[in-house]
């Protein structure tokens, strides 16, 4: 009888996996829920400005790695803005996308409004209802007090809403210098930094002067090493059809195509190429009026091929079939890139590619594993050198070894150790206060 009951609970768990809707999660809460009471297993509620199926970045990779390590991870997507095209349903959705990994989507009936009245008052109401629904969804997955993991100051209002045991803030961009931040935005970030029990940053340079007295733990970007390792092993069988027809050598840029890309540089390189081509893979971003004309000039060149946006799990197959990786950022037009930790730097190296970068601090830190080019001539000579070096097995092995050491698995191990230290410190402080109170 006991064996039959366990089989019934297992089947209930499969209902979540295949259907994944909110009502299926309720069914799991009655029959198939595994209540977590282990101190070393966390429930991570990750508040990200990106949807789960957007172009993958550190936000998705970190959450998934938490889940792979046996923790429960819930990726909370941002609410839809008022007047924006809705994605989702009337009820909130909590879908299990991988083992231990959930994607939570708010109800479209509770949009985000602007900061001016009456939007500010409406946000107070919608935030209250959204967090109430999110609390119920979390408790159906686990009764353990969650750890809130916030990626952007716009989610600072999550602090204190979920009976959390710890608040983490992971700074992935140089706020407030990107975009057009308001004074209120800066105030929100400072409050978030002060309220967080653990603060992380992709680079030391992203930390603003007013935050230097805060204990930020630097966690650079990384790579899903195993995925690229598998793609290299299957390189002869997995070449995508749209890149297969392009001539070698292939100089490739893989990533978001927006104002940070040096379109003029790529156009000059394309004009000087006598053979081969330049391959662009990635979605075209917003604010196209800032770069549309230069981008069109580049795309009209016969040696330039834009293959469009690809699913994140297809990206390795494209990168391993390039000959040289390009980090062609315009640091004058996009000065925040100077302090960035580009995901593609690690992914190019994980594919064993000779890589050329604009003048970025992250590139300087890894030494001669890649080449930094600051002028147009330096870029051209670096490409000639990279094409000669691509057949060097020792140089390739050095790049692969570096990438393996800088995997997301190792990064999240580091994050978990830091979280564990912060939780231990908080427990010690609480214990000391209780002892002092009892003594008095």
C-alpha positions as CSV (number, residue, x, y, z in Angstrom):
1,X,0.0,0.0,0.0
2,X,2.8,2.4,0.9
3,X,4.5,1.6,-2.5
4,X,1.2,2.4,-4.3
5,X,0.9,5.7,-2.4
6,X,4.5,6.7,-3.4
7,X,3.7,5.9,-7.0
8,X,0.6,8.1,-6.9
9,X,2.7,11.0,-5.5
10,X,5.2,10.5,-8.3
11,X,2.5,10.7,-10.9
12,X,1.2,13.9,-9.4
13,X,4.7,15.4,-9.8
14,X,4.7,14.4,-13.4
15,X,1.5,16.4,-13.9
16,X,3.4,19.5,-12.9
17,X,6.2,18.8,-15.3
18,X,4.0,18.3,-18.4
19,X,1.2,20.8,-17.7
20,X,3.1,23.2,-15.5
21,X,0.2,25.5,-14.8
22,X,-0.8,27.1,-11.6
23,X,-3.6,24.6,-10.8
24,X,-1.1,21.7,-11.3
25,X,1.1,23.3,-8.7
26,X,-1.9,23.3,-6.3
27,X,-2.3,19.6,-6.9
28,X,1.4,19.1,-6.1
29,X,0.9,21.1,-2.9
30,X,-1.6,18.5,-1.8
31,X,0.0,15.3,-3.0
32,X,3.4,15.6,-4.5
33,X,5.2,18.4,-2.6
34,X,8.5,17.7,-1.1
35,X,8.8,19.9,2.0
36,X,12.3,21.1,2.5
37,X,13.6,21.4,6.0
38,X,17.4,21.0,5.3
39,X,19.5,23.9,6.5
40,X,21.9,23.6,3.6
41,X,19.3,23.6,0.9
42,X,18.0,27.0,-0.1
43,X,14.9,28.3,-1.7
44,X,16.1,31.0,-4.0
45,X,13.5,33.5,-5.3
46,X,15.2,35.4,-8.1
47,X,13.7,38.7,-9.2
48,X,15.0,39.4,-12.7
49,X,14.3,42.1,-15.3
50,X,14.5,39.4,-17.9
51,X,11.9,36.8,-18.8
52,X,13.0,33.2,-18.6
53,X,12.9,32.7,-22.4
54,X,14.6,36.0,-23.2
55,X,18.2,36.1,-24.4
56,X,20.1,34.3,-21.7
57,X,22.3,36.2,-19.4
58,X,23.8,35.8,-15.9
59,X,20.3,36.0,-14.4
60,X,19.1,32.8,-15.9
61,X,22.4,31.0,-15.6
62,X,22.8,31.6,-11.9
63,X,19.2,30.6,-11.1
64,X,19.5,27.4,-13.1
65,X,22.9,26.5,-11.5
66,X,21.3,26.9,-8.0
67,X,18.7,24.3,-9.1
68,X,21.3,22.0,-10.5
69,X,23.0,22.0,-7.1
70,X,19.8,20.7,-5.5
71,X,18.5,24.1,-4.3
72,X,15.0,25.2,-5.2
73,X,15.1,28.2,-7.6
74,X,12.2,30.3,-8.7
75,X,12.8,32.8,-11.5
76,X,10.2,35.6,-11.0
77,X,9.6,37.5,-14.3
78,X,8.9,41.2,-14.2
79,X,5.2,42.2,-14.2
80,X,3.8,43.5,-17.5
81,X,3.6,47.3,-17.8
82,X,0.2,49.0,-18.1
83,X,-0.7,49.2,-21.8
84,X,2.0,46.7,-22.8
85,X,1.2,43.7,-24.9
86,X,0.3,41.0,-22.3
87,X,2.2,37.7,-22.0
88,X,0.5,35.4,-19.5
89,X,-2.9,34.6,-18.1
90,X,-5.5,36.0,-15.7
91,X,-4.0,33.7,-13.0
92,X,-0.3,33.8,-12.1
93,X,1.6,30.9,-13.6
94,X,4.3,28.9,-11.8
95,X,5.8,26.4,-14.3
96,X,8.5,23.9,-13.5
97,X,11.0,24.3,-16.4
98,X,13.7,21.9,-15.1
99,X,14.2,19.8,-12.0
100,X,14.2,22.1,-8.9
101,X,13.7,25.1,-11.3
102,X,10.4,27.1,-11.6
103,X,9.4,30.1,-13.7
104,X,6.9,32.4,-12.1
105,X,4.8,34.8,-14.2
106,X,2.5,37.4,-12.6
107,X,-1.2,37.8,-13.6
108,X,-1.7,40.2,-16.5
109,X,-4.6,41.8,-14.5
110,X,-2.0,43.3,-12.1
111,X,0.2,45.5,-14.3
112,X,3.0,47.9,-13.3
113,X,2.1,51.5,-13.5
114,X,4.2,54.7,-13.8
115,X,5.8,56.4,-10.8
116,X,3.6,59.5,-11.0
117,X,0.1,59.7,-9.4
118,X,-2.2,57.9,-9.7
119,X,0.2,55.2,-10.9
120,X,2.2,55.3,-7.7
121,X,-1.0,54.6,-5.7
122,X,-2.1,51.8,-8.0
123,X,1.3,50.2,-7.7
124,X,0.9,50.0,-4.0
125,X,-2.2,47.9,-4.5
126,X,-0.9,45.7,-7.3
127,X,2.4,45.0,-5.5
128,X,0.5,43.9,-2.4
129,X,-1.7,41.5,-4.4
130,X,1.2,40.2,-6.5
131,X,3.4,39.4,-3.5
132,X,0.5,37.7,-1.7
133,X,0.0,35.4,-4.7
134,X,3.8,34.8,-4.9
135,X,3.9,33.9,-1.2
136,X,1.3,31.2,-1.7
137,X,3.0,29.8,-4.8
138,X,6.4,29.6,-2.9
139,X,4.7,27.8,0.1
140,X,3.3,25.2,-2.3
141,X,6.8,24.4,-3.4
142,X,8.5,24.5,-0.1
143,X,7.8,25.6,3.5
144,X,11.4,26.8,4.0
145,X,11.9,30.6,4.4
146,X,13.2,31.8,1.0
147,X,16.3,33.8,0.1
148,X,15.4,36.8,-2.0
149,X,17.9,37.3,-4.9
150,X,17.4,40.7,-6.5
151,X,19.0,41.6,-9.8
152,X,17.7,45.2,-10.3
153,X,16.8,48.1,-8.0
154,X,13.3,48.2,-9.5
155,X,12.5,45.1,-7.4
156,X,13.6,46.7,-4.1
157,X,10.0,46.6,-2.9
158,X,10.3,42.8,-2.6
159,X,12.3,43.2,0.6
160,X,10.2,42.2,3.6
161,X,7.4,40.8,1.5
162,X,8.1,37.1,1.6
163,X,9.2,36.4,5.2
164,X,12.7,35.9,3.7
165,X,15.7,34.7,5.7
166,X,18.2,36.7,3.6
167,X,18.1,39.4,0.9
168,X,20.8,39.3,-1.8
169,X,21.5,42.0,-4.3
170,X,23.5,41.1,-7.4
171,X,24.6,44.1,-9.4
172,X,25.1,43.2,-13.0
173,X,25.4,46.6,-14.6
174,X,26.9,50.0,-13.7
175,X,23.8,51.6,-12.2
176,X,22.9,54.4,-12.4
177,X,25.1,55.3,-15.3
178,X,23.3,53.0,-17.8
179,X,20.0,54.3,-19.3
180,X,18.5,57.5,-18.0
181,X,18.0,56.9,-14.3
182,X,16.0,59.2,-12.1
183,X,17.0,60.4,-8.6
184,X,14.3,58.0,-7.2
185,X,16.1,55.1,-8.9
186,X,19.4,56.0,-7.2
187,X,17.5,56.2,-3.9
188,X,16.0,52.8,-4.4
189,X,19.4,51.3,-5.2
190,X,21.0,52.8,-2.1
191,X,18.1,51.5,0.1
192,X,18.5,48.0,-1.5
193,X,22.2,48.0,-0.8
194,X,21.7,48.9,2.8
195,X,18.9,46.4,3.3
196,X,20.7,43.5,1.6
197,X,22.4,40.9,3.8
198,X,24.7,39.9,0.9
199,X,25.8,42.1,-2.1
200,X,27.4,40.8,-5.3
201,X,28.8,42.6,-8.3
202,X,30.0,41.4,-11.7
203,X,33.1,43.6,-11.4
204,X,34.7,45.8,-8.8
205,X,34.4,48.8,-11.1
206,X,30.6,48.6,-11.1
207,X,30.4,49.5,-7.5
208,X,29.6,53.3,-7.1
209,X,31.5,55.5,-4.7
210,X,28.6,55.7,-2.3
211,X,28.7,51.9,-2.0
212,X,32.4,51.3,-1.4
213,X,31.9,50.8,2.3
214,X,29.5,47.9,1.6
215,X,30.9,44.4,1.5
216,X,30.4,43.6,-2.2
217,X,31.5,40.2,-3.3
218,X,32.7,40.2,-6.9
219,X,31.4,37.4,-9.0
220,X,32.3,37.8,-12.7
221,X,30.4,36.3,-15.6
222,X,31.2,32.7,-16.5
223,X,30.3,29.9,-19.0
224,X,28.2,26.8,-19.1
225,X,31.4,24.7,-19.6
226,X,29.8,21.3,-20.2
227,X,27.5,22.6,-22.9
228,X,30.4,24.0,-24.9
229,X,32.6,20.9,-24.2
230,X,29.8,18.8,-25.7
231,X,29.4,21.1,-28.7
232,X,33.1,20.8,-29.4
233,X,33.0,17.0,-29.3
234,X,30.1,17.0,-31.8
235,X,31.5,19.8,-34.0
236,X,31.6,17.7,-37.1
237,X,27.9,16.7,-36.7
238,X,26.2,19.9,-35.4
239,X,27.0,22.7,-37.8
240,X,23.8,24.8,-38.3
241,X,22.6,24.9,-41.8
242,X,22.6,28.8,-42.1
243,X,26.3,29.0,-41.1
244,X,27.4,25.9,-43.0
245,X,27.2,27.7,-46.3
246,X,29.4,30.7,-45.2
247,X,33.1,30.8,-46.2
248,X,36.0,30.5,-43.8
249,X,37.6,32.3,-42.1
250,X,34.6,33.3,-40.1
251,X,35.0,36.3,-37.8
252,X,32.1,36.3,-35.4
253,X,30.2,38.5,-33.0
254,X,27.5,36.7,-30.9
255,X,25.3,38.8,-28.7
256,X,22.8,41.7,-28.6
257,X,23.1,44.0,-31.5
258,X,22.6,47.5,-30.2
259,X,24.4,50.8,-29.6
260,X,27.4,49.1,-27.8
261,X,28.5,47.5,-31.1
262,X,31.2,49.3,-33.1
263,X,29.5,49.1,-36.5
264,X,32.0,51.4,-38.2
265,X,34.8,49.1,-37.1
266,X,33.1,46.0,-38.5
267,X,32.4,47.8,-41.8
268,X,36.1,48.7,-42.2
269,X,37.2,45.2,-41.4
270,X,34.7,43.8,-43.9
271,X,36.1,46.1,-46.6
272,X,39.7,44.9,-45.9
273,X,38.8,41.2,-45.9
274,X,40.0,39.4,-49.0
275,X,38.4,36.1,-48.1
276,X,36.0,34.8,-45.4
277,X,33.2,36.8,-43.8
278,X,31.9,38.5,-40.7
279,X,29.1,36.6,-38.9
280,X,26.6,38.3,-36.6
281,X,24.4,36.2,-34.4
282,X,21.9,37.9,-32.0
283,X,18.8,40.0,-31.6
284,X,18.6,43.6,-32.6
285,X,18.0,45.7,-29.4
286,X,16.0,48.9,-28.7
287,X,16.8,52.5,-29.3
288,X,17.5,51.7,-32.9
289,X,17.5,55.3,-33.9
290,X,20.9,55.6,-32.3
291,X,22.6,53.1,-34.6
292,X,20.1,52.2,-37.4
293,X,22.0,53.9,-40.2
294,X,25.4,52.5,-39.3
295,X,23.9,49.0,-38.9
296,X,22.3,49.1,-42.3
297,X,25.6,50.2,-43.9
298,X,27.3,47.2,-42.3
299,X,24.6,44.7,-43.2
300,X,24.6,45.7,-46.9
301,X,28.3,44.6,-47.2
302,X,28.5,41.3,-49.1
303,X,31.0,39.8,-46.6
304,X,28.7,40.5,-43.6
305,X,26.0,38.0,-42.7
306,X,23.5,38.5,-39.9
307,X,21.9,35.2,-38.9
308,X,19.3,36.6,-36.5
309,X,18.5,35.7,-32.9
310,X,19.0,32.1,-31.8
311,X,17.8,30.1,-28.8
312,X,20.3,30.0,-26.0
313,X,20.9,26.2,-26.3
314,X,21.7,26.6,-30.0
315,X,24.3,29.4,-29.4
316,X,27.3,27.0,-28.7
317,X,26.8,25.3,-32.0
318,X,27.3,28.6,-33.8
319,X,30.3,29.8,-31.7
320,X,32.3,26.6,-32.1
321,X,32.0,27.0,-35.9
322,X,33.6,30.4,-35.9
323,X,37.3,31.0,-36.4
324,X,37.8,34.2,-34.4
325,X,35.6,35.7,-31.7
326,X,35.0,39.4,-31.7
327,X,34.2,41.6,-28.7
328,X,33.8,44.7,-30.9
329,X,32.3,47.2,-28.4
330,X,32.3,50.9,-28.9
331,X,33.4,52.0,-25.4
332,X,33.1,55.7,-26.4
333,X,29.4,55.3,-27.3
334,X,28.7,52.8,-24.6
335,X,31.2,53.7,-21.7
336,X,29.5,51.3,-19.3
337,X,31.0,48.4,-21.3
338,X,34.5,49.4,-20.1
339,X,33.6,48.0,-16.7
340,X,31.5,45.1,-17.9
341,X,32.1,41.4,-17.6
342,X,30.9,40.1,-21.0
343,X,29.4,36.7,-21.1
344,X,30.7,36.1,-24.6
345,X,34.3,36.5,-23.5
346,X,34.1,33.2,-21.5
347,X,32.0,31.5,-24.2
348,X,34.4,32.3,-27.0
349,X,37.3,30.9,-24.9
350,X,35.2,27.8,-24.0
351,X,35.0,27.2,-27.7
352,X,38.8,27.5,-28.0
353,X,38.5,30.6,-30.2
354,X,41.3,33.2,-30.6
355,X,39.5,36.3,-29.3
356,X,39.9,40.0,-29.9
357,X,38.4,42.6,-27.6
358,X,38.0,46.3,-27.3
359,X,39.7,48.0,-24.4
360,X,37.8,46.4,-21.5
361,X,39.1,46.0,-17.9
362,X,37.8,42.4,-17.8
363,X,39.9,41.6,-20.9
364,X,43.0,43.1,-19.4
365,X,42.6,40.9,-16.3
366,X,43.0,37.6,-18.2
367,X,46.3,38.5,-19.8
368,X,47.4,37.0,-23.1
369,X,44.5,34.6,-23.4
370,X,43.0,37.2,-25.8
371,X,44.2,40.2,-27.7
372,X,43.1,43.8,-26.9
373,X,42.8,46.2,-29.8
374,X,42.4,49.9,-29.3
375,X,42.8,51.3,-32.8
376,X,41.5,50.3,-36.2
377,X,45.0,49.2,-37.2
378,X,45.5,47.2,-34.0
379,X,42.2,45.4,-34.8
380,X,43.4,44.5,-38.3
381,X,46.8,43.1,-37.2
382,X,45.1,41.3,-34.3
383,X,42.8,39.5,-36.8
384,X,45.8,38.4,-38.9
385,X,47.6,37.1,-35.8
386,X,44.4,35.3,-34.6
387,X,44.0,33.5,-37.9
388,X,47.5,32.2,-37.7
389,X,47.1,31.2,-34.0
390,X,43.8,29.3,-34.5
391,X,45.8,26.2,-35.4
392,X,48.0,26.3,-32.3
393,X,46.9,23.4,-30.1
394,X,48.7,24.7,-27.0
395,X,47.0,28.1,-27.2
396,X,43.7,26.4,-27.7
397,X,44.2,24.2,-24.7
398,X,45.1,27.2,-22.5
399,X,41.8,28.9,-23.5
400,X,39.8,25.8,-22.8
401,X,41.4,25.3,-19.4
402,X,40.7,28.9,-18.4
403,X,37.1,28.6,-19.4
404,X,36.7,25.3,-17.5
405,X,37.9,27.0,-14.3
406,X,35.4,29.9,-14.9
407,X,32.2,27.8,-15.1
408,X,28.8,28.8,-13.7
409,X,29.1,25.8,-11.5
410,X,32.2,27.3,-9.8
411,X,30.7,30.7,-9.6
412,X,27.5,29.5,-7.9
413,X,29.7,27.5,-5.5
414,X,31.3,30.8,-4.5
415,X,27.9,32.5,-4.2
416,X,26.6,29.7,-1.9
417,X,29.7,29.9,0.3
418,X,29.2,33.7,0.7
419,X,25.5,33.2,1.4
420,X,26.3,30.6,4.0
421,X,28.8,33.0,5.7
422,X,26.2,35.7,5.8
423,X,23.5,33.4,7.2
424,X,26.0,32.3,9.9
425,X,26.8,35.9,10.8
426,X,23.1,36.8,11.0
427,X,22.5,33.8,13.3
428,X,25.4,34.7,15.5
429,X,24.1,38.3,15.9
430,X,20.6,37.1,16.7
431,X,22.0,34.7,19.3
432,X,24.1,37.3,20.9
433,X,21.1,39.7,21.1
434,X,19.0,37.0,22.7
435,X,21.7,36.3,25.3
436,X,22.1,40.0,26.1
437,X,18.4,40.4,26.4
438,X,18.0,37.4,28.8
439,X,21.0,38.6,30.9
440,X,19.5,42.0,31.3
